[in-house]
Amino acid sequence: MSTDDLVKKLGAVFSHFGKGKDQKIKPADVQKIISKLRMRRDELQKDVIAATGTQKAARLKQKLASAEQLLARAEWLLAEIQPDATNPPAVD
């Protein structure tokens, strides 16, 4: 899956979250996106190392930064929609 596809998919999930439909978001779907973003980030890191000192390295670093931002957003979203099992809600 290309980075553009991952961006679109993550955007669709954030759209549901923004409309208050977070119960429709499946944590497994977000985890799948996170997994793919991590693979993409790792590939880009290897490519940056291989292209060190070339003009291509600057472009790859930008793509790497973008992938890391997307990954951070996806991880934040997962934390928001997935109940934290270690801290159950307080009972009054």
PDB file of N, CA, C and O in Angstrom:
ATOM      1  N   MET A   1       0.851  -1.163   0.000  1.00  0.00           N
ATOM      2  CA  MET A   1       0.000   0.000   0.000  1.00  0.00           C
ATOM      3  C   MET A   1       0.903   1.233   0.000  1.00  0.00           C
ATOM      4  O   MET A   1       1.855   1.309   0.776  1.00  0.00           O
ATOM      5  N   SER A   2       0.607   2.178  -0.855  1.00  0.00           N
ATOM      6  CA  SER A   2       1.430   3.373  -0.954  1.00  0.00           C
ATOM      7  C   SER A   2       1.159   4.317   0.217  1.00  0.00           C
ATOM      8  O   SER A   2       0.157   4.189   0.921  1.00  0.00           O
ATOM      9  N   THR A   3       2.057   5.246   0.403  1.00  0.00           N
ATOM     10  CA  THR A   3       1.892   6.222   1.480  1.00  0.00           C
ATOM     11  C   THR A   3       0.644   7.055   1.254  1.00  0.00           C
ATOM     12  O   THR A   3      -0.063   7.382   2.207  1.00  0.00           O
ATOM     13  N   ASP A   4       0.362   7.402   0.004  1.00  0.00           N
ATOM     14  CA  ASP A   4      -0.847   8.175  -0.298  1.00  0.00           C
ATOM     15  C   ASP A   4      -2.103   7.420   0.117  1.00  0.00           C
ATOM     16  O   ASP A   4      -3.041   8.013   0.650  1.00  0.00           O
ATOM     17  N   ASP A   5      -2.120   6.121  -0.126  1.00  0.00           N
ATOM     18  CA  ASP A   5      -3.272   5.304   0.281  1.00  0.00           C
ATOM     19  C   ASP A   5      -3.416   5.282   1.805  1.00  0.00           C
ATOM     20  O   ASP A   5      -4.525   5.343   2.337  1.00  0.00           O
ATOM     21  N   LEU A   6      -2.274   5.193   2.496  1.00  0.00           N
ATOM     22  CA  LEU A   6      -2.311   5.192   3.958  1.00  0.00           C
ATOM     23  C   LEU A   6      -2.810   6.532   4.485  1.00  0.00           C
ATOM     24  O   LEU A   6      -3.545   6.582   5.471  1.00  0.00           O
ATOM     25  N   VAL A   7      -2.407   7.623   3.822  1.00  0.00           N
ATOM     26  CA  VAL A   7      -2.867   8.953   4.220  1.00  0.00           C
ATOM     27  C   VAL A   7      -4.385   9.061   4.053  1.00  0.00           C
ATOM     28  O   VAL A   7      -5.074   9.586   4.927  1.00  0.00           O
ATOM     29  N   LYS A   8      -4.896   8.565   2.938  1.00  0.00           N
ATOM     30  CA  LYS A   8      -6.338   8.609   2.689  1.00  0.00           C
ATOM     31  C   LYS A   8      -7.092   7.772   3.714  1.00  0.00           C
ATOM     32  O   LYS A   8      -8.121   8.195   4.242  1.00  0.00           O
ATOM     33  N   LYS A   9      -6.576   6.599   3.984  1.00  0.00           N
ATOM     34  CA  LYS A   9      -7.236   5.699   4.941  1.00  0.00           C
ATOM     35  C   LYS A   9      -7.237   6.305   6.343  1.00  0.00           C
ATOM     36  O   LYS A   9      -8.247   6.262   7.046  1.00  0.00           O
ATOM     37  N   LEU A  10      -6.098   6.871   6.741  1.00  0.00           N
ATOM     38  CA  LEU A  10      -6.011   7.499   8.052  1.00  0.00           C
ATOM     39  C   LEU A  10      -6.913   8.734   8.106  1.00  0.00           C
ATOM     40  O   LEU A  10      -7.529   9.008   9.135  1.00  0.00           O
ATOM     41  N   GLY A  11      -6.990   9.470   7.014  1.00  0.00           N
ATOM     42  CA  GLY A  11      -7.874  10.634   6.947  1.00  0.00           C
ATOM     43  C   GLY A  11      -9.329  10.242   7.118  1.00  0.00           C
ATOM     44  O   GLY A  11     -10.087  10.942   7.789  1.00  0.00           O
ATOM     45  N   ALA A  12      -9.721   9.139   6.523  1.00  0.00           N
ATOM     46  CA  ALA A  12     -11.101   8.657   6.653  1.00  0.00           C
ATOM     47  C   ALA A  12     -11.400   8.273   8.101  1.00  0.00           C
ATOM     48  O   ALA A  12     -12.489   8.540   8.610  1.00  0.00           O
ATOM     49  N   VAL A  13     -10.437   7.650   8.751  1.00  0.00           N
ATOM     50  CA  VAL A  13     -10.628   7.257  10.146  1.00  0.00           C
ATOM     51  C   VAL A  13     -10.740   8.505  11.021  1.00  0.00           C
ATOM     52  O   VAL A  13     -11.586   8.563  11.913  1.00  0.00           O
ATOM     53  N   PHE A  14      -9.889   9.502  10.771  1.00  0.00           N
ATOM     54  CA  PHE A  14      -9.952  10.746  11.540  1.00  0.00           C
ATOM     55  C   PHE A  14     -11.267  11.475  11.285  1.00  0.00           C
ATOM     56  O   PHE A  14     -11.777  12.160  12.171  1.00  0.00           O
ATOM     57  N   SER A  15     -11.813  11.333  10.094  1.00  0.00           N
ATOM     58  CA  SER A  15     -13.093  11.951   9.774  1.00  0.00           C
ATOM     59  C   SER A  15     -14.190  11.380  10.669  1.00  0.00           C
ATOM     60  O   SER A  15     -15.011  12.126  11.203  1.00  0.00           O
ATOM     61  N   HIS A  16     -14.204  10.071  10.831  1.00  0.00           N
ATOM     62  CA  HIS A  16     -15.173   9.428  11.729  1.00  0.00           C
ATOM     63  C   HIS A  16     -14.969   9.927  13.156  1.00  0.00           C
ATOM     64  O   HIS A  16     -15.928  10.225  13.867  1.00  0.00           O
ATOM     65  N   PHE A  17     -13.707  10.012  13.560  1.00  0.00           N
ATOM     66  CA  PHE A  17     -13.401  10.443  14.922  1.00  0.00           C
ATOM     67  C   PHE A  17     -13.866  11.878  15.145  1.00  0.00           C
ATOM     68  O   PHE A  17     -14.413  12.201  16.199  1.00  0.00           O
ATOM     69  N   GLY A  18     -13.650  12.728  14.160  1.00  0.00           N
ATOM     70  CA  GLY A  18     -14.040  14.128  14.267  1.00  0.00           C
ATOM     71  C   GLY A  18     -15.543  14.334  14.316  1.00  0.00           C
ATOM     72  O   GLY A  18     -16.015  15.334  14.856  1.00  0.00           O
ATOM     73  N   LYS A  19     -16.293  13.404  13.761  1.00  0.00           N
ATOM     74  CA  LYS A  19     -17.753  13.507  13.746  1.00  0.00           C
ATOM     75  C   LYS A  19     -18.392  12.836  14.959  1.00  0.00           C
ATOM     76  O   LYS A  19     -19.615  12.725  15.047  1.00  0.00           O
ATOM     77  N   GLY A  20     -17.551  12.390  15.892  1.00  0.00           N
ATOM     78  CA  GLY A  20     -18.082  11.741  17.087  1.00  0.00           C
ATOM     79  C   GLY A  20     -18.494  10.302  16.861  1.00  0.00           C
ATOM     80  O   GLY A  20     -19.230   9.732  17.668  1.00  0.00           O
ATOM     81  N   LYS A  21     -18.032   9.709  15.780  1.00  0.00           N
ATOM     82  CA  LYS A  21     -18.380   8.319  15.476  1.00  0.00           C
ATOM     83  C   LYS A  21     -17.223   7.389  15.824  1.00  0.00           C
ATOM     84  O   LYS A  21     -16.974   6.408  15.122  1.00  0.00           O
ATOM     85  N   ASP A  22     -16.524   7.698  16.902  1.00  0.00           N
ATOM     86  CA  ASP A  22     -15.361   6.904  17.249  1.00  0.00           C
ATOM     87  C   ASP A  22     -15.696   5.469  17.628  1.00  0.00           C
ATOM     88  O   ASP A  22     -14.816   4.609  17.585  1.00  0.00           O
ATOM     89  N   GLN A  23     -16.936   5.186  17.997  1.00  0.00           N
ATOM     90  CA  GLN A  23     -17.311   3.801  18.292  1.00  0.00           C
ATOM     91  C   GLN A  23     -17.318   2.941  17.029  1.00  0.00           C
ATOM     92  O   GLN A  23     -17.261   1.714  17.121  1.00  0.00           O
ATOM     93  N   LYS A  24     -17.387   3.568  15.850  1.00  0.00           N
ATOM     94  CA  LYS A  24     -17.363   2.816  14.598  1.00  0.00           C
ATOM     95  C   LYS A  24     -15.947   2.469  14.156  1.00  0.00           C
ATOM     96  O   LYS A  24     -15.758   1.643  13.263  1.00  0.00           O
ATOM     97  N   ILE A  25     -14.947   3.099  14.781  1.00  0.00           N
ATOM     98  CA  ILE A  25     -13.556   2.862  14.408  1.00  0.00           C
ATOM     99  C   ILE A  25     -13.071   1.607  15.122  1.00  0.00           C
ATOM    100  O   ILE A  25     -13.142   1.509  16.347  1.00  0.00           O
ATOM    101  N   LYS A  26     -12.585   0.666  14.355  1.00  0.00           N
ATOM    102  CA  LYS A  26     -12.081  -0.570  14.924  1.00  0.00           C
ATOM    103  C   LYS A  26     -10.594  -0.409  15.239  1.00  0.00           C
ATOM    104  O   LYS A  26      -9.813  -0.055  14.356  1.00  0.00           O
ATOM    105  N   PRO A  27     -10.194  -0.663  16.486  1.00  0.00           N
ATOM    106  CA  PRO A  27      -8.772  -0.555  16.834  1.00  0.00           C
ATOM    107  C   PRO A  27      -7.884  -1.415  15.939  1.00  0.00           C
ATOM    108  O   PRO A  27      -6.746  -1.039  15.659  1.00  0.00           O
ATOM    109  N   ALA A  28      -8.381  -2.548  15.494  1.00  0.00           N
ATOM    110  CA  ALA A  28      -7.592  -3.423  14.626  1.00  0.00           C
ATOM    111  C   ALA A  28      -7.263  -2.741  13.298  1.00  0.00           C
ATOM    112  O   ALA A  28      -6.180  -2.934  12.746  1.00  0.00           O
ATOM    113  N   ASP A  29      -8.207  -1.940  12.789  1.00  0.00           N
ATOM    114  CA  ASP A  29      -7.952  -1.217  11.543  1.00  0.00           C
ATOM    115  C   ASP A  29      -6.851  -0.182  11.729  1.00  0.00           C
ATOM    116  O   ASP A  29      -5.990  -0.019  10.864  1.00  0.00           O
ATOM    117  N   VAL A  30      -6.883   0.510  12.853  1.00  0.00           N
ATOM    118  CA  VAL A  30      -5.858   1.520  13.126  1.00  0.00           C
ATOM    119  C   VAL A  30      -4.510   0.832  13.353  1.00  0.00           C
ATOM    120  O   VAL A  30      -3.476   1.331  12.908  1.00  0.00           O
ATOM    121  N   GLN A  31      -4.518  -0.297  14.036  1.00  0.00           N
ATOM    122  CA  GLN A  31      -3.281  -1.041  14.263  1.00  0.00           C
ATOM    123  C   GLN A  31      -2.674  -1.516  12.943  1.00  0.00           C
ATOM    124  O   GLN A  31      -1.452  -1.552  12.793  1.00  0.00           O
ATOM    125  N   LYS A  32      -3.520  -1.876  12.002  1.00  0.00           N
ATOM    126  CA  LYS A  32      -3.060  -2.303  10.683  1.00  0.00           C
ATOM    127  C   LYS A  32      -2.371  -1.140   9.955  1.00  0.00           C
ATOM    128  O   LYS A  32      -1.331  -1.322   9.322  1.00  0.00           O
ATOM    129  N   ILE A  33      -2.964   0.054  10.055  1.00  0.00           N
ATOM    130  CA  ILE A  33      -2.367   1.242   9.440  1.00  0.00           C
ATOM    131  C   ILE A  33      -1.032   1.549  10.113  1.00  0.00           C
ATOM    132  O   ILE A  33      -0.054   1.871   9.439  1.00  0.00           O
ATOM    133  N   ILE A  34      -0.991   1.450  11.429  1.00  0.00           N
ATOM    134  CA  ILE A  34       0.251   1.709  12.167  1.00  0.00           C
ATOM    135  C   ILE A  34       1.337   0.737  11.731  1.00  0.00           C
ATOM    136  O   ILE A  34       2.486   1.134  11.537  1.00  0.00           O
ATOM    137  N   SER A  35       0.985  -0.517  11.579  1.00  0.00           N
ATOM    138  CA  SER A  35       1.952  -1.526  11.152  1.00  0.00           C
ATOM    139  C   SER A  35       2.530  -1.183   9.776  1.00  0.00           C
ATOM    140  O   SER A  35       3.738  -1.270   9.558  1.00  0.00           O
ATOM    141  N   LYS A  36       1.663  -0.801   8.871  1.00  0.00           N
ATOM    142  CA  LYS A  36       2.114  -0.459   7.520  1.00  0.00           C
ATOM    143  C   LYS A  36       2.959   0.819   7.521  1.00  0.00           C
ATOM    144  O   LYS A  36       3.931   0.927   6.773  1.00  0.00           O
ATOM    145  N   LEU A  37       2.585   1.774   8.357  1.00  0.00           N
ATOM    146  CA  LEU A  37       3.382   3.006   8.458  1.00  0.00           C
ATOM    147  C   LEU A  37       4.762   2.719   9.047  1.00  0.00           C
ATOM    148  O   LEU A  37       5.755   3.310   8.621  1.00  0.00           O
ATOM    149  N   ARG A  38       4.825   1.824  10.015  1.00  0.00           N
ATOM    150  CA  ARG A  38       6.122   1.453  10.594  1.00  0.00           C
ATOM    151  C   ARG A  38       7.010   0.774   9.554  1.00  0.00           C
ATOM    152  O   ARG A  38       8.212   1.035   9.495  1.00  0.00           O
ATOM    153  N   MET A  39       6.425  -0.090   8.740  1.00  0.00           N
ATOM    154  CA  MET A  39       7.199  -0.741   7.676  1.00  0.00           C
ATOM    155  C   MET A  39       7.708   0.298   6.682  1.00  0.00           C
ATOM    156  O   MET A  39       8.861   0.250   6.254  1.00  0.00           O
ATOM    157  N   ARG A  40       6.836   1.234   6.320  1.00  0.00           N
ATOM    158  CA  ARG A  40       7.213   2.288   5.379  1.00  0.00           C
ATOM    159  C   ARG A  40       8.322   3.154   5.963  1.00  0.00           C
ATOM    160  O   ARG A  40       9.273   3.503   5.265  1.00  0.00           O
ATOM    161  N   ARG A  41       8.200   3.502   7.248  1.00  0.00           N
ATOM    162  CA  ARG A  41       9.227   4.304   7.910  1.00  0.00           C
ATOM    163  C   ARG A  41      10.578   3.582   7.910  1.00  0.00           C
ATOM    164  O   ARG A  41      11.614   4.191   7.643  1.00  0.00           O
ATOM    165  N   ASP A  42      10.557   2.285   8.210  1.00  0.00           N
ATOM    166  CA  ASP A  42      11.795   1.506   8.224  1.00  0.00           C
ATOM    167  C   ASP A  42      12.440   1.452   6.841  1.00  0.00           C
ATOM    168  O   ASP A  42      13.661   1.548   6.717  1.00  0.00           O
ATOM    169  N   GLU A  43      11.625   1.301   5.811  1.00  0.00           N
ATOM    170  CA  GLU A  43      12.145   1.297   4.440  1.00  0.00           C
ATOM    171  C   GLU A  43      12.792   2.634   4.106  1.00  0.00           C
ATOM    172  O   GLU A  43      13.870   2.686   3.515  1.00  0.00           O
ATOM    173  N   LEU A  44      12.123   3.704   4.491  1.00  0.00           N
ATOM    174  CA  LEU A  44      12.655   5.039   4.213  1.00  0.00           C
ATOM    175  C   LEU A  44      13.956   5.289   4.972  1.00  0.00           C
ATOM    176  O   LEU A  44      14.871   5.915   4.438  1.00  0.00           O
ATOM    177  N   GLN A  45      14.046   4.810   6.199  1.00  0.00           N
ATOM    178  CA  GLN A  45      15.284   4.977   6.969  1.00  0.00           C
ATOM    179  C   GLN A  45      16.449   4.279   6.271  1.00  0.00           C
ATOM    180  O   GLN A  45      17.553   4.820   6.199  1.00  0.00           O
ATOM    181  N   LYS A  46      16.197   3.085   5.761  1.00  0.00           N
ATOM    182  CA  LYS A  46      17.247   2.357   5.025  1.00  0.00           C
ATOM    183  C   LYS A  46      17.626   3.105   3.757  1.00  0.00           C
ATOM    184  O   LYS A  46      18.804   3.192   3.411  1.00  0.00           O
ATOM    185  N   ASP A  47      16.630   3.644   3.065  1.00  0.00           N
ATOM    186  CA  ASP A  47      16.894   4.381   1.832  1.00  0.00           C
ATOM    187  C   ASP A  47      17.681   5.662   2.093  1.00  0.00           C
ATOM    188  O   ASP A  47      18.547   6.032   1.300  1.00  0.00           O
ATOM    189  N   VAL A  48      17.385   6.338   3.196  1.00  0.00           N
ATOM    190  CA  VAL A  48      18.111   7.562   3.546  1.00  0.00           C
ATOM    191  C   VAL A  48      19.574   7.238   3.810  1.00  0.00           C
ATOM    192  O   VAL A  48      20.464   7.967   3.371  1.00  0.00           O
ATOM    193  N   ILE A  49      19.824   6.154   4.522  1.00  0.00           N
ATOM    194  CA  ILE A  49      21.197   5.743   4.822  1.00  0.00           C
ATOM    195  C   ILE A  49      21.937   5.406   3.532  1.00  0.00           C
ATOM    196  O   ILE A  49      23.101   5.769   3.366  1.00  0.00           O
ATOM    197  N   ALA A  50      21.265   4.715   2.625  1.00  0.00           N
ATOM    198  CA  ALA A  50      21.889   4.326   1.365  1.00  0.00           C
ATOM    199  C   ALA A  50      22.153   5.520   0.456  1.00  0.00           C
ATOM    200  O   ALA A  50      23.092   5.498  -0.340  1.00  0.00           O
ATOM    201  N   ALA A  51      21.332   6.560   0.569  1.00  0.00           N
ATOM    202  CA  ALA A  51      21.442   7.711  -0.335  1.00  0.00           C
ATOM    203  C   ALA A  51      22.176   8.886   0.304  1.00  0.00           C
ATOM    204  O   ALA A  51      22.129   9.997  -0.223  1.00  0.00           O
ATOM    205  N   THR A  52      22.846   8.664   1.420  1.00  0.00           N
ATOM    206  CA  THR A  52      23.532   9.752   2.121  1.00  0.00           C
ATOM    207  C   THR A  52      24.486  10.472   1.177  1.00  0.00           C
ATOM    208  O   THR A  52      25.275   9.854   0.463  1.00  0.00           O
ATOM    209  N   GLY A  53      24.386  11.805   1.197  1.00  0.00           N
ATOM    210  CA  GLY A  53      25.278  12.620   0.379  1.00  0.00           C
ATOM    211  C   GLY A  53      24.762  12.910  -1.013  1.00  0.00           C
ATOM    212  O   GLY A  53      25.461  13.545  -1.803  1.00  0.00           O
ATOM    213  N   THR A  54      23.575  12.470  -1.332  1.00  0.00           N
ATOM    214  CA  THR A  54      23.026  12.728  -2.661  1.00  0.00           C
ATOM    215  C   THR A  54      21.822  13.658  -2.544  1.00  0.00           C
ATOM    216  O   THR A  54      21.325  13.905  -1.445  1.00  0.00           O
ATOM    217  N   GLN A  55      21.365  14.161  -3.664  1.00  0.00           N
ATOM    218  CA  GLN A  55      20.181  15.019  -3.670  1.00  0.00           C
ATOM    219  C   GLN A  55      18.938  14.229  -3.278  1.00  0.00           C
ATOM    220  O   GLN A  55      17.994  14.777  -2.708  1.00  0.00           O
ATOM    221  N   LYS A  56      18.951  12.960  -3.583  1.00  0.00           N
ATOM    222  CA  LYS A  56      17.811  12.107  -3.256  1.00  0.00           C
ATOM    223  C   LYS A  56      17.623  11.997  -1.740  1.00  0.00           C
ATOM    224  O   LYS A  56      16.502  11.812  -1.265  1.00  0.00           O
ATOM    225  N   ALA A  57      18.703  12.109  -0.994  1.00  0.00           N
ATOM    226  CA  ALA A  57      18.637  11.975   0.462  1.00  0.00           C
ATOM    227  C   ALA A  57      17.735  13.035   1.080  1.00  0.00           C
ATOM    228  O   ALA A  57      17.002  12.743   2.025  1.00  0.00           O
ATOM    229  N   ALA A  58      17.776  14.255   0.566  1.00  0.00           N
ATOM    230  CA  ALA A  58      16.927  15.329   1.115  1.00  0.00           C
ATOM    231  C   ALA A  58      15.452  15.011   0.916  1.00  0.00           C
ATOM    232  O   ALA A  58      14.648  15.206   1.827  1.00  0.00           O
ATOM    233  N   ARG A  59      15.091  14.524  -0.262  1.00  0.00           N
ATOM    234  CA  ARG A  59      13.692  14.137  -0.528  1.00  0.00           C
ATOM    235  C   ARG A  59      13.265  12.992   0.377  1.00  0.00           C
ATOM    236  O   ARG A  59      12.158  12.985   0.917  1.00  0.00           O
ATOM    237  N   LEU A  60      14.148  12.039   0.531  1.00  0.00           N
ATOM    238  CA  LEU A  60      13.829  10.879   1.369  1.00  0.00           C
ATOM    239  C   LEU A  60      13.662  11.290   2.831  1.00  0.00           C
ATOM    240  O   LEU A  60      12.814  10.742   3.535  1.00  0.00           O
ATOM    241  N   LYS A  61      14.462  12.249   3.289  1.00  0.00           N
ATOM    242  CA  LYS A  61      14.324  12.727   4.668  1.00  0.00           C
ATOM    243  C   LYS A  61      12.978  13.408   4.870  1.00  0.00           C
ATOM    244  O   LYS A  61      12.372  13.272   5.933  1.00  0.00           O
ATOM    245  N   GLN A  62      12.503  14.139   3.865  1.00  0.00           N
ATOM    246  CA  GLN A  62      11.186  14.762   3.952  1.00  0.00           C
ATOM    247  C   GLN A  62      10.091  13.701   4.020  1.00  0.00           C
ATOM    248  O   GLN A  62       9.147  13.815   4.801  1.00  0.00           O
ATOM    249  N   LYS A  63      10.229  12.676   3.196  1.00  0.00           N
ATOM    250  CA  LYS A  63       9.246  11.588   3.219  1.00  0.00           C
ATOM    251  C   LYS A  63       9.279  10.868   4.559  1.00  0.00           C
ATOM    252  O   LYS A  63       8.238  10.476   5.087  1.00  0.00           O
ATOM    253  N   LEU A  64      10.471  10.696   5.103  1.00  0.00           N
ATOM    254  CA  LEU A  64      10.620  10.038   6.399  1.00  0.00           C
ATOM    255  C   LEU A  64       9.951  10.866   7.492  1.00  0.00           C
ATOM    256  O   LEU A  64       9.258  10.317   8.348  1.00  0.00           O
ATOM    257  N   ALA A  65      10.151  12.168   7.471  1.00  0.00           N
ATOM    258  CA  ALA A  65       9.512  13.038   8.466  1.00  0.00           C
ATOM    259  C   ALA A  65       7.996  12.963   8.349  1.00  0.00           C
ATOM    260  O   ALA A  65       7.294  12.941   9.360  1.00  0.00           O
ATOM    261  N   SER A  66       7.494  12.925   7.132  1.00  0.00           N
ATOM    262  CA  SER A  66       6.052  12.827   6.908  1.00  0.00           C
ATOM    263  C   SER A  66       5.513  11.500   7.439  1.00  0.00           C
ATOM    264  O   SER A  66       4.463  11.466   8.080  1.00  0.00           O
ATOM    265  N   ALA A  67       6.222  10.423   7.176  1.00  0.00           N
ATOM    266  CA  ALA A  67       5.804   9.106   7.656  1.00  0.00           C
ATOM    267  C   ALA A  67       5.797   9.068   9.183  1.00  0.00           C
ATOM    268  O   ALA A  67       4.908   8.464   9.784  1.00  0.00           O
ATOM    269  N   GLU A  68       6.776   9.703   9.809  1.00  0.00           N
ATOM    270  CA  GLU A  68       6.830   9.726  11.269  1.00  0.00           C
ATOM    271  C   GLU A  68       5.672  10.542  11.852  1.00  0.00           C
ATOM    272  O   GLU A  68       5.126  10.181  12.894  1.00  0.00           O
ATOM    273  N   GLN A  69       5.297  11.634  11.191  1.00  0.00           N
ATOM    274  CA  GLN A  69       4.158  12.429  11.651  1.00  0.00           C
ATOM    275  C   GLN A  69       2.862  11.632  11.534  1.00  0.00           C
ATOM    276  O   GLN A  69       2.032  11.649  12.443  1.00  0.00           O
ATOM    277  N   LEU A  70       2.696  10.936  10.416  1.00  0.00           N
ATOM    278  CA  LEU A  70       1.500  10.108  10.232  1.00  0.00           C
ATOM    279  C   LEU A  70       1.438   9.011  11.288  1.00  0.00           C
ATOM    280  O   LEU A  70       0.376   8.722  11.840  1.00  0.00           O
ATOM    281  N   LEU A  71       2.574   8.414  11.557  1.00  0.00           N
ATOM    282  CA  LEU A  71       2.638   7.353  12.559  1.00  0.00           C
ATOM    283  C   LEU A  71       2.263   7.897  13.935  1.00  0.00           C
ATOM    284  O   LEU A  71       1.528   7.247  14.679  1.00  0.00           O
ATOM    285  N   ALA A  72       2.755   9.068  14.274  1.00  0.00           N
ATOM    286  CA  ALA A  72       2.422   9.666  15.567  1.00  0.00           C
ATOM    287  C   ALA A  72       0.922   9.951  15.659  1.00  0.00           C
ATOM    288  O   ALA A  72       0.311   9.717  16.702  1.00  0.00           O
ATOM    289  N   ARG A  73       0.329  10.452  14.582  1.00  0.00           N
ATOM    290  CA  ARG A  73      -1.113  10.727  14.571  1.00  0.00           C
ATOM    291  C   ARG A  73      -1.913   9.435  14.735  1.00  0.00           C
ATOM    292  O   ARG A  73      -2.891   9.390  15.482  1.00  0.00           O
ATOM    293  N   ALA A  74      -1.488   8.385  14.030  1.00  0.00           N
ATOM    294  CA  ALA A  74      -2.199   7.113  14.105  1.00  0.00           C
ATOM    295  C   ALA A  74      -2.093   6.515  15.504  1.00  0.00           C
ATOM    296  O   ALA A  74      -3.067   5.969  16.021  1.00  0.00           O
ATOM    297  N   GLU A  75      -0.914   6.616  16.119  1.00  0.00           N
ATOM    298  CA  GLU A  75      -0.748   6.087  17.469  1.00  0.00           C
ATOM    299  C   GLU A  75      -1.582   6.877  18.471  1.00  0.00           C
ATOM    300  O   GLU A  75      -2.144   6.302  19.403  1.00  0.00           O
ATOM    301  N   TRP A  76      -1.666   8.203  18.282  1.00  0.00           N
ATOM    302  CA  TRP A  76      -2.504   9.026  19.152  1.00  0.00           C
ATOM    303  C   TRP A  76      -3.963   8.596  19.026  1.00  0.00           C
ATOM    304  O   TRP A  76      -4.664   8.430  20.024  1.00  0.00           O
ATOM    305  N   LEU A  77      -4.409   8.418  17.779  1.00  0.00           N
ATOM    306  CA  LEU A  77      -5.793   8.018  17.539  1.00  0.00           C
ATOM    307  C   LEU A  77      -6.094   6.681  18.202  1.00  0.00           C
ATOM    308  O   LEU A  77      -7.142   6.515  18.827  1.00  0.00           O
ATOM    309  N   LEU A  78      -5.190   5.742  18.069  1.00  0.00           N
ATOM    310  CA  LEU A  78      -5.388   4.434  18.689  1.00  0.00           C
ATOM    311  C   LEU A  78      -5.521   4.576  20.203  1.00  0.00           C
ATOM    312  O   LEU A  78      -6.366   3.924  20.818  1.00  0.00           O
ATOM    313  N   ALA A  79      -4.702   5.415  20.797  1.00  0.00           N
ATOM    314  CA  ALA A  79      -4.782   5.635  22.240  1.00  0.00           C
ATOM    315  C   ALA A  79      -6.119   6.260  22.632  1.00  0.00           C
ATOM    316  O   ALA A  79      -6.631   5.992  23.719  1.00  0.00           O
ATOM    317  N   GLU A  80      -6.685   7.087  21.760  1.00  0.00           N
ATOM    318  CA  GLU A  80      -7.958   7.740  22.053  1.00  0.00           C
ATOM    319  C   GLU A  80      -9.148   6.786  21.942  1.00  0.00           C
ATOM    320  O   GLU A  80     -10.090   6.877  22.729  1.00  0.00           O
ATOM    321  N   ILE A  81      -9.109   5.873  20.969  1.00  0.00           N
ATOM    322  CA  ILE A  81     -10.271   5.009  20.748  1.00  0.00           C
ATOM    323  C   ILE A  81     -10.200   3.695  21.501  1.00  0.00           C
ATOM    324  O   ILE A  81     -11.222   3.044  21.714  1.00  0.00           O
ATOM    325  N   GLN A  82      -9.011   3.303  21.903  1.00  0.00           N
ATOM    326  CA  GLN A  82      -8.861   2.019  22.572  1.00  0.00           C
ATOM    327  C   GLN A  82      -8.888   2.231  24.081  1.00  0.00           C
ATOM    328  O   GLN A  82      -8.058   2.962  24.621  1.00  0.00           O
ATOM    329  N   PRO A  83      -9.819   1.608  24.751  1.00  0.00           N
ATOM    330  CA  PRO A  83      -9.871   1.781  26.202  1.00  0.00           C
ATOM    331  C   PRO A  83      -8.604   1.260  26.846  1.00  0.00           C
ATOM    332  O   PRO A  83      -8.072   0.220  26.457  1.00  0.00           O
ATOM    333  N   ASP A  84      -8.134   1.991  27.825  1.00  0.00           N
ATOM    334  CA  ASP A  84      -6.923   1.617  28.523  1.00  0.00           C
ATOM    335  C   ASP A  84      -7.269   0.582  29.597  1.00  0.00           C
ATOM    336  O   ASP A  84      -7.945   0.886  30.580  1.00  0.00           O
ATOM    337  N   ALA A  85      -6.807  -0.605  29.392  1.00  0.00           N
ATOM    338  CA  ALA A  85      -7.137  -1.702  30.296  1.00  0.00           C
ATOM    339  C   ALA A  85      -6.462  -1.544  31.657  1.00  0.00           C
ATOM    340  O   ALA A  85      -6.934  -2.102  32.647  1.00  0.00           O
ATOM    341  N   THR A  86      -5.363  -0.790  31.718  1.00  0.00           N
ATOM    342  CA  THR A  86      -4.663  -0.645  32.986  1.00  0.00           C
ATOM    343  C   THR A  86      -5.323   0.383  33.886  1.00  0.00           C
ATOM    344  O   THR A  86      -5.128   0.339  35.100  1.00  0.00           O
ATOM    345  N   ASN A  87      -6.099   1.307  33.333  1.00  0.00           N
ATOM    346  CA  ASN A  87      -6.792   2.318  34.118  1.00  0.00           C
ATOM    347  C   ASN A  87      -8.291   2.270  33.837  1.00  0.00           C
ATOM    348  O   ASN A  87      -8.785   3.048  33.020  1.00  0.00           O
ATOM    349  N   PRO A  88      -9.013   1.385  34.489  1.00  0.00           N
ATOM    350  CA  PRO A  88     -10.464   1.321  34.254  1.00  0.00           C
ATOM    351  C   PRO A  88     -11.132   2.598  34.729  1.00  0.00           C
ATOM    352  O   PRO A  88     -10.609   3.281  35.610  1.00  0.00           O
ATOM    353  N   PRO A  89     -12.291   2.931  34.150  1.00  0.00           N
ATOM    354  CA  PRO A  89     -12.992   4.142  34.553  1.00  0.00           C
ATOM    355  C   PRO A  89     -13.378   4.095  36.036  1.00  0.00           C
ATOM    356  O   PRO A  89     -13.703   3.042  36.586  1.00  0.00           O
ATOM    357  N   ALA A  90     -13.332   5.245  36.642  1.00  0.00           N
ATOM    358  CA  ALA A  90     -13.678   5.342  38.073  1.00  0.00           C
ATOM    359  C   ALA A  90     -15.188   5.162  38.235  1.00  0.00           C
ATOM    360  O   ALA A  90     -15.984   5.648  37.431  1.00  0.00           O
ATOM    361  N   VAL A  91     -15.548   4.456  39.287  1.00  0.00           N
ATOM    362  CA  VAL A  91     -16.952   4.223  39.595  1.00  0.00           C
ATOM    363  C   VAL A  91     -17.329   5.139  40.756  1.00  0.00           C
ATOM    364  O   VAL A  91     -16.673   5.119  41.798  1.00  0.00           O
ATOM    365  N   ASP A  92     -18.361   5.928  40.588  1.00  0.00           N
ATOM    366  CA  ASP A  92     -18.802   6.864  41.646  1.00  0.00           C
ATOM    367  C   ASP A  92     -19.723   6.210  42.621  1.00  0.00           C
ATOM    368  O   ASP A  92     -20.181   6.853  43.565  1.00  0.00           O
TER     369      ASP A  92
END
